[in-house]
């Protein structure tokens, strides 16, 4: 069975380019008109592949190819269709089009499977007002429909609680979930390895940190009398960087938000707030880092006080060992080099892995770039990834998972 890379390219450009602004990448946000335009084109392609296409209440798209046994659960394959603002063409959309290619190849070769093959294009994977991996969390039953503030957020997108409730899937109807995705890092690209097989997806912990000092006049307050929380925050940020590097990879920390109050050029701030996000495959390493941050804050002390507020604590998710083994065997059978790795980015696979056996396949990202207009994966790398995906599906179709 031959993968048609020209068809992949054509379909990806047809769907994935929607939302492009010249020089600024692709913006196809969840529930936007661009998203609906892409959804319409994708549904057309799915119907041409003779799939039974449905949409749920939160606008996820499903297309089922019947198996020989209608009572068997589906092998679900796909990713997401939305993008970040000014993103790239491959993040998410590649996994959807790769799943479509698998189905087209099976159709062309008159290959019957025991299990239904179900393509999914999730909505709202990227972070938004409604939260990241929203579509897949709803399907997996992980989204509390009565979460504080959710009703108002749903209303912004023309939905209500009933749309969430009716979109929850009986996960017994899913045998396994597979997601092909660009790596979004430079590991595979730098080493020239065509396939990455993640064993797990990083946990994410975020703390809001408040440095408290004393607001005062910028011109009349001498340096020796200042209680400047910006200086305290800066010292702590440097310590955070040092501590994370000391603990070592794969732990990462990012400070992307910082706010001084009152935020006026001629006033020494009274408080400085910033958010530190930590990611690692091991929650104990995150906890170790946070404890060291707090000790450093105490040491900085002086006239500056620090307050730590836990905002998010999403533990790491491990992917299914049996599915990982099947992906490895697919690579070995085709003599394709692979590397066992972990995912620093969140994915829809993280949601599904909570309920069903789940695996991922990574293909290289040029220079490790993603979430930007420069995101790129070579077509030959994509072809290799889809070959592994197809072979994995065929192996899983005949395998009983424990």
C-alpha positions as CSV (number, residue, x, y, z in Angstrom):
1,X,0.0,0.0,0.0
2,X,1.5,3.3,-1.1
3,X,1.1,6.6,0.6
4,X,0.2,9.4,-1.9
5,X,2.3,12.4,-0.8
6,X,0.9,14.5,-3.6
7,X,-2.6,14.0,-2.3
8,X,-1.5,14.7,1.3
9,X,0.1,18.0,0.1
10,X,-3.0,18.9,-1.9
11,X,-5.4,18.2,0.9
12,X,-3.3,19.8,3.6
13,X,-2.9,23.0,1.5
14,X,-6.7,23.0,0.8
15,X,-7.7,22.8,4.4
16,X,-4.6,23.9,6.4
17,X,-4.0,27.1,4.5
18,X,-7.4,28.6,5.5
19,X,-6.8,31.6,7.7
20,X,-3.4,32.5,6.2
21,X,-2.5,36.2,6.2
22,X,0.6,36.9,4.1
23,X,3.7,37.3,6.2
24,X,1.7,36.5,9.4
25,X,1.1,32.8,9.3
26,X,-2.3,31.1,9.8
27,X,-4.9,32.2,12.3
28,X,-7.8,29.7,12.4
29,X,-9.1,30.0,15.9
30,X,-11.7,27.7,17.5
31,X,-15.3,28.6,16.5
32,X,-14.1,31.3,14.1
33,X,-15.4,31.7,10.5
34,X,-12.0,30.5,9.3
35,X,-12.5,27.3,11.4
36,X,-15.9,26.7,9.9
37,X,-14.6,27.3,6.4
38,X,-11.8,24.7,7.0
39,X,-14.4,22.3,8.6
40,X,-16.6,22.6,5.5
41,X,-13.7,21.7,3.2
42,X,-12.6,18.8,5.5
43,X,-16.1,17.4,5.6
44,X,-16.3,17.5,1.8
45,X,-13.0,15.5,1.6
46,X,-14.2,13.1,4.2
47,X,-17.5,12.5,2.4
48,X,-15.5,11.9,-0.9
49,X,-13.7,9.2,1.1
50,X,-17.1,7.6,1.8
51,X,-16.9,8.3,5.5
52,X,-20.0,8.6,7.7
53,X,-19.5,12.2,8.9
54,X,-21.0,13.7,12.1
55,X,-20.4,16.7,14.3
56,X,-21.0,16.9,18.0
57,X,-22.3,19.7,20.1
58,X,-18.9,21.4,20.6
59,X,-18.1,21.2,16.8
60,X,-15.7,18.2,16.8
61,X,-15.8,16.4,13.5
62,X,-16.0,12.6,13.1
63,X,-15.8,10.4,10.1
64,X,-16.3,6.7,10.4
65,X,-15.2,4.0,8.0
66,X,-17.1,0.8,8.9
67,X,-15.3,-2.3,10.0
68,X,-16.3,-5.9,9.3
69,X,-17.7,-6.2,12.8
70,X,-20.1,-3.3,13.6
71,X,-19.9,-4.1,17.3
72,X,-16.2,-3.6,17.6
73,X,-14.9,-0.3,19.0
74,X,-13.2,2.2,16.7
75,X,-9.6,2.8,16.1
76,X,-9.8,6.6,16.4
77,X,-7.1,8.6,14.5
78,X,-6.7,12.4,14.2
79,X,-5.8,15.6,15.8
80,X,-7.1,19.2,15.8
81,X,-8.1,21.7,13.2
82,X,-7.7,25.0,15.0
83,X,-4.5,27.0,15.3
84,X,-2.9,29.6,17.5
85,X,-2.8,33.2,16.2
86,X,-0.2,33.5,13.5
87,X,0.6,29.8,13.6
88,X,1.8,27.3,11.0
89,X,0.2,24.9,8.6
90,X,1.2,21.6,10.2
91,X,0.3,21.8,13.9
92,X,-2.9,19.8,14.2
93,X,-4.0,19.8,10.6
94,X,-1.3,17.4,9.6
95,X,-2.6,14.7,12.0
96,X,-6.1,15.1,10.5
97,X,-5.0,14.9,6.9
98,X,-2.7,12.0,7.7
99,X,-5.7,10.1,9.1
100,X,-7.6,10.9,5.9
101,X,-4.8,9.6,3.8
102,X,-4.8,6.3,5.7
103,X,-8.5,5.9,4.9
104,X,-8.0,6.8,1.2
105,X,-5.2,4.2,0.9
106,X,-7.4,1.6,2.6
107,X,-10.2,2.4,0.2
108,X,-8.0,2.3,-2.9
109,X,-6.6,-1.1,-2.0
110,X,-10.0,-2.5,-0.9
111,X,-8.6,-3.3,2.5
112,X,-11.2,-4.3,5.1
113,X,-10.5,-3.9,8.8
114,X,-12.2,-5.7,11.6
115,X,-12.6,-2.5,13.6
116,X,-14.1,0.7,12.3
117,X,-11.5,3.4,11.5
118,X,-12.7,6.8,12.8
119,X,-11.1,10.0,11.8
120,X,-11.5,12.9,14.3
121,X,-10.8,16.6,13.9
122,X,-11.0,18.1,17.4
123,X,-12.0,21.7,18.0
124,X,-10.4,24.1,20.5
125,X,-7.2,22.2,21.2
126,X,-5.2,25.4,21.3
127,X,-5.6,27.6,24.4
128,X,-8.5,30.1,24.3
129,X,-11.1,31.6,26.6
130,X,-12.8,28.2,26.7
131,X,-9.5,26.4,27.7
132,X,-7.0,24.2,25.8
133,X,-7.9,20.7,24.5
134,X,-11.5,21.6,25.1
135,X,-13.0,19.4,22.3
136,X,-11.1,16.3,23.3
137,X,-11.6,16.8,27.0
138,X,-15.4,17.0,26.4
139,X,-15.3,13.8,24.3
140,X,-13.3,12.0,27.1
141,X,-15.7,13.2,29.8
142,X,-13.1,15.3,31.5
143,X,-14.8,18.6,31.2
144,X,-17.1,19.5,34.1
145,X,-20.2,21.1,32.4
146,X,-20.8,23.0,35.6
147,X,-17.3,24.5,35.9
148,X,-17.4,28.0,37.3
149,X,-17.7,30.5,34.5
150,X,-18.2,27.9,31.7
151,X,-21.8,28.9,30.9
152,X,-20.7,32.4,30.0
153,X,-17.8,31.2,27.9
154,X,-20.0,28.7,26.1
155,X,-22.5,31.5,25.4
156,X,-19.7,33.5,23.5
157,X,-19.5,30.6,21.0
158,X,-23.3,30.0,20.7
159,X,-23.3,26.9,22.9
160,X,-24.7,25.8,26.3
161,X,-24.2,23.1,28.9
162,X,-26.4,20.6,26.9
163,X,-24.0,20.9,24.0
164,X,-21.2,19.7,26.3
165,X,-23.2,17.0,27.9
166,X,-24.4,15.4,24.6
167,X,-20.8,15.5,23.2
168,X,-19.4,13.1,25.9
169,X,-18.4,9.9,24.3
170,X,-18.8,6.4,25.7
171,X,-15.1,5.6,25.6
172,X,-15.9,1.9,25.5
173,X,-16.6,2.6,21.8
174,X,-13.0,3.6,21.2
175,X,-10.4,0.7,21.1
176,X,-7.4,3.1,20.8
177,X,-6.5,6.6,19.8
178,X,-3.6,7.6,17.6
179,X,-2.3,11.1,16.9
180,X,0.4,11.9,14.3
181,X,1.9,15.4,15.1
182,X,4.9,17.5,14.3
183,X,7.3,17.4,17.2
184,X,7.3,21.1,17.8
185,X,10.9,20.8,19.0
186,X,14.4,20.4,17.5
187,X,15.3,17.0,18.9
188,X,14.4,14.8,15.9
189,X,15.5,17.4,13.3
190,X,18.9,18.0,14.9
191,X,19.6,14.3,15.1
192,X,18.2,13.4,11.6
193,X,15.8,10.9,13.1
194,X,12.5,10.5,11.1
195,X,10.2,9.3,13.8
196,X,9.7,10.1,17.5
197,X,7.6,7.9,19.7
198,X,6.5,9.7,22.9
199,X,6.1,7.7,26.1
200,X,4.3,10.5,27.8
201,X,3.1,14.1,27.8
202,X,4.5,16.8,30.2
203,X,2.6,17.9,33.2
204,X,2.0,21.7,33.4
205,X,2.1,23.7,36.7
206,X,1.6,27.4,36.9
207,X,2.1,29.7,39.8
208,X,1.2,33.3,40.1
209,X,3.9,35.0,42.1
210,X,3.4,38.5,43.7
211,X,6.4,40.5,44.8
212,X,5.2,43.2,47.3
213,X,7.1,46.4,48.0
214,X,6.1,50.0,48.5
215,X,4.9,52.4,45.8
216,X,6.6,55.8,45.9
217,X,7.7,58.8,43.8
218,X,10.2,57.9,41.1
219,X,12.1,61.1,41.4
220,X,12.2,62.0,45.1
221,X,12.8,58.5,46.6
222,X,16.5,57.8,46.9
223,X,17.7,54.4,46.0
224,X,18.7,53.6,49.6
225,X,15.1,54.1,50.8
226,X,13.3,52.2,48.0
227,X,11.3,49.0,48.6
228,X,11.1,48.1,44.9
229,X,9.4,44.8,44.1
230,X,10.6,45.0,40.5
231,X,14.1,44.4,41.8
232,X,13.0,41.6,44.0
233,X,11.0,40.0,41.1
234,X,14.1,40.3,38.8
235,X,16.3,38.6,41.4
236,X,13.8,35.8,41.8
237,X,13.4,35.3,38.0
238,X,17.2,34.9,37.7
239,X,17.1,32.4,40.6
240,X,14.2,30.5,38.8
241,X,16.4,30.2,35.7
242,X,19.4,29.0,37.7
243,X,17.4,26.4,39.6
244,X,15.7,24.9,36.6
245,X,19.0,24.6,34.8
246,X,20.5,23.0,37.9
247,X,17.7,20.4,38.1
248,X,18.2,19.7,34.4
249,X,16.3,18.6,31.4
250,X,13.6,17.9,30.5
251,X,12.3,20.4,33.1
252,X,11.5,23.8,31.6
253,X,10.2,27.1,33.1
254,X,8.8,30.0,31.3
255,X,7.8,33.5,32.5
256,X,5.7,35.0,29.8
257,X,3.5,37.4,31.8
258,X,4.6,40.2,34.1
259,X,2.7,43.2,35.4
260,X,3.8,46.1,37.6
261,X,1.2,48.1,39.6
262,X,0.3,50.8,39.3
263,X,2.2,50.5,36.1
264,X,3.2,54.2,35.7
265,X,6.5,55.3,34.4
266,X,7.1,57.8,37.2
267,X,6.0,55.6,40.1
268,X,8.0,52.9,41.9
269,X,5.7,49.9,41.7
270,X,4.0,48.7,44.9
271,X,3.5,45.2,43.5
272,X,4.9,43.1,40.6
273,X,3.0,40.0,39.5
274,X,4.3,37.4,37.2
275,X,3.4,33.8,36.2
276,X,5.9,31.0,36.0
277,X,4.9,27.9,34.1
278,X,6.8,24.6,34.7
279,X,6.7,21.5,32.5
280,X,8.2,18.1,33.1
281,X,7.3,14.4,32.7
282,X,7.9,13.9,36.4
283,X,5.7,16.0,38.8
284,X,8.2,15.4,41.7
285,X,10.8,17.4,39.8
286,X,8.3,20.3,39.4
287,X,7.6,20.2,43.1
288,X,11.3,20.2,43.8
289,X,11.8,23.3,41.7
290,X,8.9,25.1,43.3
291,X,10.2,24.4,46.8
292,X,13.6,25.8,45.8
293,X,11.9,28.9,44.3
294,X,10.2,29.5,47.6
295,X,13.4,29.2,49.5
296,X,15.1,31.6,47.2
297,X,12.2,34.1,47.6
298,X,12.7,33.9,51.4
299,X,16.4,34.5,51.0
300,X,15.9,37.5,48.8
301,X,13.4,38.8,51.4
302,X,14.5,42.1,52.9
303,X,11.8,44.7,52.4
304,X,10.2,42.6,49.6
305,X,7.6,40.0,50.4
306,X,6.6,37.2,48.0
307,X,3.3,35.4,47.6
308,X,2.9,32.1,45.6
309,X,-0.5,31.2,44.3
310,X,-1.1,27.9,42.5
311,X,-3.0,28.5,39.3
312,X,-2.8,25.2,37.4
313,X,-1.6,21.8,38.2
314,X,-2.0,19.3,35.4
315,X,-0.1,16.1,36.1
316,X,1.9,14.3,33.4
317,X,0.1,11.7,31.3
318,X,1.8,8.5,30.3
319,X,0.9,6.9,26.9
320,X,0.0,3.3,26.5
321,X,2.9,0.9,26.6
322,X,1.3,-1.7,24.3
323,X,0.5,0.9,21.7
324,X,4.0,2.3,21.9
325,X,5.4,-1.2,21.3
326,X,3.2,-1.5,18.2
327,X,4.5,1.8,16.8
328,X,8.0,0.6,17.5
329,X,7.4,-2.6,15.6
330,X,5.9,-0.7,12.7
331,X,9.2,1.3,12.5
332,X,11.3,-1.8,12.8
333,X,9.4,-3.7,10.1
334,X,10.0,-0.8,7.7
335,X,13.6,-0.3,8.9
336,X,12.8,3.3,9.9
337,X,14.9,4.9,12.6
338,X,13.0,6.1,15.6
339,X,13.7,7.7,19.0
340,X,11.8,7.2,22.2
341,X,10.9,10.6,23.5
342,X,8.5,12.7,25.6
343,X,6.2,15.5,24.6
344,X,6.7,18.9,26.1
345,X,3.6,20.2,24.4
346,X,0.0,19.3,25.3
347,X,-2.1,17.4,22.8
348,X,-5.5,16.0,22.4
349,X,-3.9,12.6,23.0
350,X,-3.4,13.7,26.6
351,X,-7.2,13.9,27.1
352,X,-7.9,10.5,25.4
353,X,-5.1,8.8,27.2
354,X,-7.0,9.3,30.4
355,X,-9.7,6.9,29.2
356,X,-8.4,4.8,26.2
357,X,-5.1,3.2,25.1
358,X,-3.3,6.1,23.3
359,X,-0.2,6.5,21.3
360,X,1.5,9.3,19.3
361,X,3.9,9.5,16.4
362,X,6.1,12.6,15.9
363,X,7.7,13.8,12.7
364,X,10.5,16.4,12.7
365,X,10.0,20.1,12.9
366,X,12.5,22.1,10.9
367,X,14.8,24.0,13.3
368,X,12.3,23.0,16.1
369,X,9.9,25.8,15.1
370,X,6.2,25.6,15.7
371,X,3.4,28.0,16.7
372,X,4.8,30.4,14.2
373,X,4.7,31.1,10.4
374,X,8.1,29.5,9.9
375,X,6.8,26.1,11.1
376,X,7.8,23.5,8.5
377,X,8.1,19.7,8.1
378,X,9.5,18.2,4.9
379,X,7.1,16.2,2.7
380,X,9.3,13.2,2.8
381,X,9.2,13.2,6.6
382,X,5.4,13.4,6.4
383,X,5.3,10.5,4.0
384,X,7.4,8.4,6.4
385,X,5.1,9.4,9.4
386,X,1.9,8.4,7.5
387,X,3.5,5.1,6.5
388,X,4.2,4.3,10.2
389,X,0.7,5.5,11.1
390,X,-0.9,3.2,8.5
391,X,1.1,0.2,9.6
392,X,0.4,0.8,13.2
393,X,-3.4,0.9,12.5
394,X,-3.2,-2.4,10.6
395,X,-1.3,-4.0,13.5
396,X,-3.7,-2.7,16.1
397,X,-6.7,-3.9,14.1
398,X,-5.6,-7.5,14.7
399,X,-4.3,-7.1,18.3
400,X,-6.1,-7.4,21.5
401,X,-5.0,-4.8,24.0
402,X,-5.0,-5.6,27.7
